Every structure is written in structure tokens, then in C-alpha cells.
Amino acid sequence: MKTTTILLLNHYLLNALKGCYFRGVVPGVPAKMDTAFQAVDTAIDRIKREVQIQKEKSDNMCRYKTAHNWQEEKEKHVDDDQEPSYFWRAHTVTVLIVLLGCLVYTALIEVPEEDTKYNGKRGFLAALFFWITLGMTIMPDGPFLRPHPAIWRFAFASSIFYELLLIYILHQTPSDARTLLKLLDEELGEPIPEKNYGGNCAIYDQEQPHDPFHNVKDKMDIFIISHLFGYWCKTLIFRDWWLTTVISVMFEFLEYSLEHQLANFSECWWDHWILDVIICNGGGTILGIYTLKWLSIKEYHWRGLYEIPTYRGKIKRIIAQFSPHTWIEFQWNPLSNFERWIAILCIIGTFLITELNTFYLKFVLWIPPEHILNPLRLLFVLLWGAVCLRETFQLLDDPDCDKLGRQSWVMLTIIATELLICFKFGWNTITQPLPKHIALWWVLGLVLLIVYTFVKFYLLKPNNIPKPEKENIRVGTPHSTPKHTPRSPPQGIKED
């Protein structure tokens, strides 16, 4: 760029000097002076344009693409750029009347029961219903618009309730906590045997010729489908195959390391690496990648339901309501700087702890693996995790965002409280020391990670890394005139 600028400057300055020379030598040619000045002005303008073009090219190659401001997007696109319809208005007064009507019915009209346990459940469910409905009505929106902001307000209100429930359980004894779960289901609160998936690891068992593949068939349970679906969802919320694969492989290492504590972690080698990592987790990740590609190239042109003339079009529009309103591709860039690298390591570690909590909570609270509470918890964790990762990406990528998101804050407290419950109720199990050879491998891995981090970000530290550019933020209410005109996001980036 410097060479181009110098050549242009020399060329046009030379023409300008020629014009000045002829103006002084040859009398009666004032037009030469005007030509010289015009040449200089043209040269300066072209130099400025060239410098700006080269600067933009350099910035596009080096800058971090900032996340789109989702609050502004929702303010602009309420019900597909139209006036808010019935389902997009708050209805606070209507909800208040309905809630008060429900309380009047349950308190004064419904016939009371002389059953303490029944009344306790009834009051608990009434309070839960009131809290969730309140949250769906007046709590702030999250970063997602589809299928409806009320769904994400429901998820946020549920996370607060779940955290309060965990805090209550944390302050009970193990027996009292298990008795509390018995109030939800009589089948809970009973000791459960841990299934060992290890043992005979022969794929083809010659000792049983009538059913030589019985070991493989024994591993084919409902958890195969749950693994596949789970990693499809994880790929969608991480929006990055690399992070999903790292978590998949690392969790298998954790199962190897902790199988002396939980028999459920003991599996055959082919169960770990072929069935879990390659077929289930890898298959779910591949499906997720294709889904991400489809979401990235899809054109998002929304029309109001009443504008669509045909019934078929209306049905397609209703189904499309459950797809994203718009889409942004996450560019995590873990090696771009030291702070981002540490943040990505923390994300991976937090997600692995969340998955470990799933197994240890089942163990310490005596919840059978097939019980509905387990998939229900995982479903909510996926919803909360999707919002958390969107908020985390905003925190890492947007220079105007300097605080942790609401859902991320609650989610971190949930993970920490679950971990405390596991430690308190299963202290004798969790404190069993790692086998010596396992501990040495983990120490070696930690040392290699520290050495790599030191070499990458200290010895080979890059210089002059540009900071993320700010996006113009629209200030005002949804229907007010913006104080700043928002700039369109960088090319190739779509908003959520």
C-alpha cells in the first residue's frame, strides 16, 4: 500500500510541477495553474480513497467480527416488522386476572382435602405455576426471538426456581433430600444398582454361539438415541464442531478416570471410542454441522401469518416459527489472544462439570437413569446452555458488552450448587483418590497445556492485534426514532 501511495503521489506532483513551470515560463497561460491545482486535488482524493480501501481490506482480514445487538434486532422486528399481533403483546392485566381467578377457585371453590401430603403438593404446584406465569409475563427477554420470547422467559424463570430448589436440597441431610423427592414420585428415594457396562468386552463371544453378539446388543439401549440427539443439540448451541468434539473426547477420558467411583462409567474400549465417540457423538455432531450450514445459507424473509393467502403457506409459516428468526455464526477464535483462550478453556471445563453432575446427582439422590427427571433436567440444561453460550459469545466479541448475562449468571450458580450437593451427599465416593497411573496422565496433560499456553501467548506472542470494532447501538424504545443509525453486520454474518 505504501508503494502504491508513493507512486501516485510522485506522478501527480510531477504533473502539478509541470503546470507551475509552464505558468511561469510561458506568459498568458493562467489555465495551466488551474490544471495544476486540479491535478493536485485529484491526486490527493485518489490517494485518500486508495488508503481507505487498503485499510478496509486489512481490517476485514484482521478484525474480530462482533456479535449483533440482539436487543436492537428484537425491537425492530416485533412480529415480522409489523404491528404487534395478539400473541406478541404482554397482556399483563389479562394474566393478572387469570392468576387471581385461579387462586380464588383453589382457595374458596375447590373442596379441600384432609390430606397433608396432597395439600402440600397442591400448594407447591400452585406456587410454581404462579412463579412461572409471572416470569413469562414480566421478566426481561433473552437473546432469542423464536419460537416466542415468552418461551425463553419461561426457561429463565424455571432456572431460578431450579436453583432455589437445589439450595433447599443442599441444606438437607441425604435421607431428607431423598424423602423430599419421594413427594414427587413414590418410586424415587430407593437405592438403585449401578449398571456396569464393562466386564466381558468381546464383540463376538465364541462361548455363546447361539447369541455371539450379545455384548453389543446389551449396549444398544435408549441412551444411544439420547447420545445422538444430545450431540446434535450441543453442536447447534456451540455452533462449532471443534468445541463439541473436544468435549466428546474429554468426557470419555473423564469416564476412564472416574470409573473407580461410579460403576456406570466402566465401559468397554469399543463402547467408549466406537459406539460413543464415533457413532453416537460423532454422528450427532455431523448432523449438527449440516444443520448449521443450512441455517447459515437460509434466507430469512418473514411474512405475517395473515398475509399468506393459502392454508399450505400458513402451515409452513407456523412450522417455520420454530426455526431461528435470523442466524449468526459463532467465531470463537480460541487462539486469537490469551484472554479468549482462557475463556474457551473455562467454557469446556464448565460444560464437562455439567455433564458429570448428571451422573453424580443420579447416584447421590437415588434417581433411576430411566426416570423422567433426568431427560427433563437435560432438556432445560440445553435451553439454558443455548442462551448462556449466546451471552458468552456477546461478552467475548462485543466491546460494548462488559458484564455477564442474566442466564449465564444463574446457570453458573446452578452448576456450582449441583456440584456442592454431589460433594456433600457423596463425599466418600467423590473423594476416592485417582489411581496413580490415571493421576500421572492428568498431571502430564495439565503440564503440557500450561507449557503450550506459555509458548503460544508469551514466547510467540503476536504484536499489533487489532481490537474488536464497535457496532453502533440503537438507543430508544421499539417504536421511537433511533439516535444512532445501526451499521449492518460484517459480510457473512447473520443475526440471531
N, C-alpha and C positions, 0 to 999 in steps of 0.2 A: 504494500500500500504506500509506503514511503517513497519508493522508486517512482511509482506512477504519479504521485503528487509532485515530486521534484521535476519530472519531465514536463508535466503540464504547466508548471509554474515557469520553467525556463522558456518554453515555447511561446507562451502568451506574453511574457515580459519582453521577450525579444521583439515580438511584433509591436508591442507598445513603444519600445525604444526607437524602432524604425520610424514609427509615426511621428514621434517627437523630433527625431533627427531631420526628417523632411520638412517638418513645420518650421524649423529654424533655418534651414539652408535655402529652401525654395520659398520665396515670399508669395503671399496671396493664396495660401492653401490652408485656410482655417479648418476645412473639413478633415484634414489629417489629424488634427488634435482630437476632434470628436471621435474619430475612428479609434485612436489610441486609447481614449478613456473607455469606450465601449468594449474594446478588446480586453482591457484590464478587468472590467466588471464581469465580463463573460467568463474570463479565466477564474476569477475568484468564486463565482457561482458554481462552475463545474467542479472546482476543487472541493468546495463545501459538500456538493452532492456526492462526489466520489468518497470523501471521508465518511459521510453519513452511511452510505451503502456498505462500506467495508466494516464500519463499526457495528451495524446491524447484523452482518454476517458473522462477525466474531462473537457478538452477544448470543446469537441463536445457537452457536456451537458450544458455548461455554456456560451459559446461564442455567440455573435450575428452574424448571418450569413450575410456576407457583400454582397452588390449588385455587380453584374457582371459589368465589364467595357464595356459599350455598344459601345464606340468608337473603342476599340480594336476589338470587335466582328465584327463590320461593315468593318473594314479594312481587316480582314481575310476572310470574306465571302461576297465578291462582286460577285453577280450573281452566287450564289451557288458554291463557291470555283473554279470557272473557270475564264478565262479571261473576262473582262467586255464586254458585248454584246452592241449592238447599243443603247438599251434603258437604259443602265447603264453608258453611257458616258455623259459628261457635255454638249457638243455641244454649247459652248459659242459663237463661231463665227457664227454658223447657226442661233442661236436665235437673235444675233445682226442684221444680215442681214434681217431676217424676220420682226423684230420690225421697222427697218429703212424703209423697204418696205411698211409697214402699214402706217407709218407717211407720206411717200411720196404720197400714194394713198389718204389718208384722207385730206391732205393739198392741193394737186395740181390737182388730177384727179377727185375726187368726186365733184359733183356740189354743191356749197354752198347754204344754205337756209337762207332766210331773216326772220328768227325766232329766237329771242334772247333766249327764253326758250329752244328751240330744240338745238341750238348751245351750250348752257350751259350744257345740259345733255350729248351731244356728246363729248364735251371736257372733262367732268368729267369722263365718261366711258373710253375714250382713255387713260387718265392719270392713272386710276385704272388698266386697262389692262396692261399698261407698268410696273407699280409698281409690280403687282402680277407676271408677267412673269419674271421680273428682280429677284424677290425674289426666284422663283422656280429654277433659273439658278445659282445664285452666293451666296445665303445665306447658312450658315452652316447647316449641318444636325442636326436632333433631335435624340432622343434615339431609335426610331423605324425604322426598315428596311422595313417592309411590309406595304401596298402593294408596295410602292416605296418611297424612301426618298424625292422625289420631292413633293409628297402629303403633307408631314409634313412641308416641306419648304413653300408650298403654305399656309398651316394653320398658320404658323408663320408670313408670310408676311401679311395675312389677319388680324391677331390680331393687328399688328402695324397700319394698315390702320383704323381698327375699333376704336382704341384708339385715333388716330388723329381726326376722325370724332366726337367722344364723346367730345374731348376737344373743338372743334369748337362749338358744340351744347351747351356746358356748358357756353360759353361766349355770348350766345344769350338770348333774352327775351323768355318767354314761347310761346308767339304768333309767334315770328320769327322762333323759333325752329320747331313749328308745321307747319308753312308755308314751311319751308325747306323740311320737309317730304312730303309735297304735291307735290314737284317736282318729287319725286319718284313714287307717286301714287295719283291720284286725290281724291281717297276715303279717304285718310288719312287727318289728321288735322281737323276732325269734332268731336264734343263731342259725346261720346259713353255712353250708360247707363250701369251701373254696374249690373250684374245679381246676384240676391240674391238666394243662394241655400238653405237657411234656410226656415223659415215660417212653413208651415204645415209639420211636421215630422212623421206623421203616415205612417207606412209601408203599412198597409191595411186600406184604408179610407172607412168606412162604409157609409159615406154621399154620396158617388158616387158609387153605386153598379154596374153601367154599366162599370166602369173602376176603381176598388178599388186600383190597384197598380200604379196609375198614378204618384205618388211621386217618386217611384223607377224608372219608365220609364223616367221621366223627367231628372233624373241624368245620364241616360245612353247616353252620347254623345261621341264625338270623343276624349275627354280628358281621357276617361277610357283606350283606347288603348295607348294614349301617356304616361299615368302614368305607365302602364305595361312595355312598351318599354323603357321608361326613367330609371326605376329602374333596368331593365336588364342591360342597358348600365352602370349605376352607379356601379353596382356590379362588372362589368368587369374592370372598371377603378380603383376602390378601391381595388379589389381583396380580399375583406374581408366582410363577411356578417354582422359582428358586427358593423362596421362603417356605413354601408348602413342602417341597422335597426335603429341605434341611430339617424341618420339624418332624417329618415322617421318619427319616433315618435316625435322628437323635432320640426319638421316643423308643425305637427298638433297642437302642443301646441302653436306655434307662430301664427297659424291661429286663434285659440281660443283667443289669447291675442290681436290681431290686427283687429278683425272683426268690432270694432267700428270705424276704419279708412277706411277700404275697405269693401264694401258690398260683394265683391267676396269671402271674407274669411268666411262669415257666412254660415255654413253648419249644417245639422242635425247630431246628435251624431253618427248614424249608417253610415252616409256618411263619417264622419271623420275616424272612427275606423274599420268599417267592409268593406266598399267599397274601401276606400283609403289605410289604413294601411295594412289590412289583405289580401284583394283580389288583388288590383292593385299593391301596393308597395311590399307586401309580395310575391305575385305570380311572379313579375319580379325578386325579389331577389332570389327566389328558382330556377328559370330558369337560373339566372346568376351563382348560385352555381354549378349547374350541368354542365354548360359551362366551368367554371373554373376547375372542376375536369377533364373534357375531355381534356382541354388544358394542364393540368398538367401531365397526363399519356400518352399523344400522343407522338409518336416517330417522331422526326423531321429529316427526311432524304430527302434532296432536290436534285433533278436532273435537269440539264438543259433541256429546252423545246425541243431542237433539239436532245437530247439523247433518248427521249421517242419514240419508234417506232410506236405505234398505235395512231389513232386520238382520241380514247376514253381516252387514257392516257394523251394526250396533253390537252384535255378539262378539265380533272380533275386537271391537273397541273396549268392551268390558273385560275380555281376557287380557288385552294389552295393558290394562290398568295395573296389572301385577308385574309388569316389567318396569325397568327404570325410566324415569321421566327424561333424563339425559345421562350421559356417561362420561366419566373421567378416568383415564388410565393412570394407575399409580406408578410413578417412577421413584422407587425407594433410594436408588443410588447409594448403597451402603458404604462404598469406598471413597465417596467424594470428600469427606472430612472426618476428623476424629469424633466429633460430637455425634454425627449421624451414624457412624459405625457403632458407637456405644449404645445409641438408641435402638438400632436394629437388634443388637445382642440382647438388650433388655426385653424387646418385644418377643423374641424367640424364647427366652427364659421364662417370661410370664406365661406364654401360651403352653409351654411344657408343664409348668406347675399346675395350670388349669386342668390339663388332661390327667395328671397324676392325682389331683384332688378327686376326680371322678371315681377312680378305683379305691382310693383310701376312704372316702366317705361311705361307699357301699360296705366296706369292711368294718369300719368302726360303728356305724349306725345300724348294721344288720339289714341292709336293703337288698333284696334279691336282684340279680342282674336283669331279669326279665320284667321287673316291676315298672309300672308306668311312670314313676317318679324319675327314673334315670333318663329315658328319652325326652321327658318334659323339661328336665333341667338342661340337657344338651341343646334342645331347641331354643330355649331362652338365652343360653350362652352364645349361640350362633347369632341371634338377633343383637344382643348386647355387643358381641365382638365386632360385628359389621359396623356399628356406629362408632365403637372405640377406635377401630383402625382408620375410619374416615376422619375422626377428630385428631388422631395422632398424625396422620399424613398432613392435615391442615397445620398442626403445630410445627412440624418439621419443615414444611415447604413454604408457608406463608409468613413473611417477615412481620406482618401486622398482627399475627396471632401469637400471643405471649403467655397464654395460660392453658391449663389442662381442661379438656371438655368435661361437661357435666356427667355424661355416661361413662367416660373413662375414669373419672374420679370414683364413681360408685362401683364400677367394675373392679378396680384395684382393691377397694375395701372388701368386696365380696371374696376375691381370691385370697386375700390375707386372712379373713375370718374363717374361710373354709380350711385353710392350712392350719390355723390355730386349733380348730376343732379336731383335725386329724392328729395333731401333736398331743392334745390333751387327752383324747379318748383312746388313742393308740400309741401311747408313749413307749411301752415296752416293745412294740413291733417296729416303730419308726426309728428308734434309737439303736436297733441292732446294727453293729458296725459292718461296713462293706468288707467282703473278702479281700485279702491282701492283694491278690493279683488284679482284682477289679479296681481297688483304690489306686494302685500304681498306674493303671491305664488312664484313669481320670486325672491324676496329677500330671501325667505326661501331656495329655490333651490340653489341660489348663496352661501349662508352661508354654507349649507351642503356640497357643492362642495369644498369650501375653507377648511372646517374642515376635510373632507376626505383627501384632499391633504396634509394637515399639519400632520395628524396622519400617513398616509401611507409613506410619504417621509421624515419626520423629527423624529417623535417618534419611528416609526418602520422601520427606515432606514436600509436596508441591508448593510453589510460590504463586502469588498473584491470582488466587482463585476468586472469581467474581462472586459477589453476594447475590442472593435471590432478588429479583426485581419486584417492586411493589405493584400490586394491582390497584386500580382506582376503585374505591369502595363507594357505593351509592348510599347516601345518608338520607333518611326520611321514612315516612310511613309508606305502606304499599301503594297508596294512590296519590302520593304527593310528588311534587316536581323534584328530581334529584339535584343535589348540589354539585355533584361531580358526575360527568358522563363516564360510565364504566367502559373500560377498554375491553375489547374482545379477547378471549384467552388465546395463548400461543397456538400456532397452527399445529393440528394433530391432537389437540387436547379438547375433549368434550366434558361438559359439566355434569355433575350428578343431578 
